[in-house]
Amino acid sequence: MPAEASPLSPEAFVFDAYGTLYDVYSVTARCESCWPGKGAPLAQLWRAKQLEYTWQRSLMQRYAPFSTVTREALAYACEALGLELSVAQMEGLMSEYLRLATYPDVTDSLSRLRTKHAILSNGSPDMLLPLVESSGLRFDAVISVDELKIFKPAPQVYELAAKKLKTEKSQIAFVSSNCWDALGAKSYGFSVYWINRGNAPVERLGFKPDRVLKSLDEILQ
Amino acid sequence: MPAEASPLSPEAFVFDAYGTLYDVYSVTARCESCWPGKGAPLAQLWRAKQLEYTWQRSLMQRYAPFSTVTREALAYACEALGLELSVAQMEGLMSEYLRLATYPDVTDSLSRLRTKHAILSNGSPDMLLPLVESSGLRFDAVISVDELKIFKPAPQVYELAAKKLKTEKSQIAFVSSNCWDALGAKSYGFSVYWINRGNAPVERLGFKPDRVLKSLDEILQ
């Protein structure tokens, strides 16, 4: 019988990237400089559509890389808000995704982490690898859903991380600030830490996170 | 070779229910009477979460009936907005879903439609059948995704309608006000009419609707 899942002493940590380590709303300033007064609503709608399109395309069985989905979400969001988007603005905003800010608790927490740790992200390699590189963070593996052509929270995505890390799923702790992502990982069989920086309610998807933390620091405690 | 898809003379019309025939925001008044000043934001968040949960549960392979998803979405939305939800309020609001208002253009348009027509809905039979009954609308078939245990826009859902109606997909016109639903149907192979009552942009999912209409009346023209 495999050992019981233990969120407190896992063999490996697997981190979500966008929204967990990297702040997707750090694009807001550039949005604001393009369209004064519209930075915050644009950044919010861009992110919301980006997520919706990952779910809808996965269900339609019409996967497109996250870079394509992110561009399409930006085009939609600008049109919905009545903002004209030039090619140069599109490229400028997309380039922001290659250098998103890390949250303040990330760099120190990860540098002190002695356990094997990896990223599991919706990001296609063309977006994800430059971002990780520019941030200076180090991982034992950077895993993209791109090779499966389906997005989170499909169970095969979480299974990919267990396979790549050659680690039993019960021995993996998954860390995400996106509650639906944490619960998708829980449904698959990981132990999960939900990083609830914004004091949001738990999503109602039939599962609960093993632990709810305010910041990444707490996973080391 | 099968005949070309013709959105203008289909053998059957298939209609989405929630948001297309039935106004999901007709619950707003009851939300407002429970929590004055919060009716509109509650109704909006309730609907947004209801949809998110259908996509996320489908991808997680953790289907639950639409009645369960709708209750869970309401519970989340109330907690997120800081509203206490009693059992009586939950039951009262859920009962509103059994008698949603039809949009003003629905009854007359459907009564004049001589072509075979059906509903294809995410709604589980416990919600959908009482709603159709109470509205007095008549259909040749009322089809729920519930027997497949997956929600729109999975292609097998649209295929279910073609099978039930014993009609080639190229001869079916699908009608939805939810653009992502219309595009899911297009991706599967139906001709699609997107009823764009709110003048929204087309969703960016790699497909376009065959026709964009302002109201249901126009499908008869």
Chai-1 contact restraints between the chains, C-beta under 6 A:
chainA,res_idxA,chainB,res_idxB,connection_type,confidence,min_distance_angstrom,max_distance_angstrom,comment,restraint_id
A,W55,B,W55,contact,1.0,0.0,6.0,A-B,restraint_1
A,Q56,B,P153,contact,1.0,0.0,6.0,A-B,restraint_2
A,Q56,B,W180,contact,1.0,0.0,6.0,A-B,restraint_3
A,S58,B,L59,contact,1.0,0.0,6.0,A-B,restraint_4
A,L59,B,S58,contact,1.0,0.0,6.0,A-B,restraint_5
A,L59,B,P153,contact,1.0,0.0,6.0,A-B,restraint_6
A,L59,B,A154,contact,1.0,0.0,6.0,A-B,restraint_7
A,M60,B,P153,contact,1.0,0.0,6.0,A-B,restraint_8
A,M60,B,G184,contact,1.0,0.0,6.0,A-B,restraint_9
A,M60,B,S187,contact,1.0,0.0,6.0,A-B,restraint_10
A,R62,B,S187,contact,1.0,0.0,6.0,A-B,restraint_11
A,R62,B,G206,contact,1.0,0.0,6.0,A-B,restraint_12
A,E72,B,R204,contact,1.0,0.0,6.0,A-B,restraint_13
A,A75,B,R204,contact,1.0,0.0,6.0,A-B,restraint_14
A,Y76,B,P201,contact,1.0,0.0,6.0,A-B,restraint_15
A,Y76,B,R204,contact,1.0,0.0,6.0,A-B,restraint_16
A,E79,B,P201,contact,1.0,0.0,6.0,A-B,restraint_17
A,A80,B,P201,contact,1.0,0.0,6.0,A-B,restraint_18
A,P153,B,Q56,contact,1.0,0.0,6.0,A-B,restraint_19
A,P153,B,L59,contact,1.0,0.0,6.0,A-B,restraint_20
A,P153,B,M60,contact,1.0,0.0,6.0,A-B,restraint_21
A,A154,B,L59,contact,1.0,0.0,6.0,A-B,restraint_22
A,W180,B,Q56,contact,1.0,0.0,6.0,A-B,restraint_23
A,G184,B,M60,contact,1.0,0.0,6.0,A-B,restraint_24
A,S187,B,M60,contact,1.0,0.0,6.0,A-B,restraint_25
A,S187,B,R62,contact,1.0,0.0,6.0,A-B,restraint_26
A,P201,B,Y76,contact,1.0,0.0,6.0,A-B,restraint_27
A,P201,B,E79,contact,1.0,0.0,6.0,A-B,restraint_28
A,P201,B,A80,contact,1.0,0.0,6.0,A-B,restraint_29
A,R204,B,E72,contact,1.0,0.0,6.0,A-B,restraint_30
A,R204,B,A75,contact,1.0,0.0,6.0,A-B,restraint_31
A,R204,B,Y76,contact,1.0,0.0,6.0,A-B,restraint_32
A,L205,B,Q56,contact,1.0,0.0,6.0,A-B,restraint_33
A,G206,B,R62,contact,1.0,0.0,6.0,A-B,restraint_34
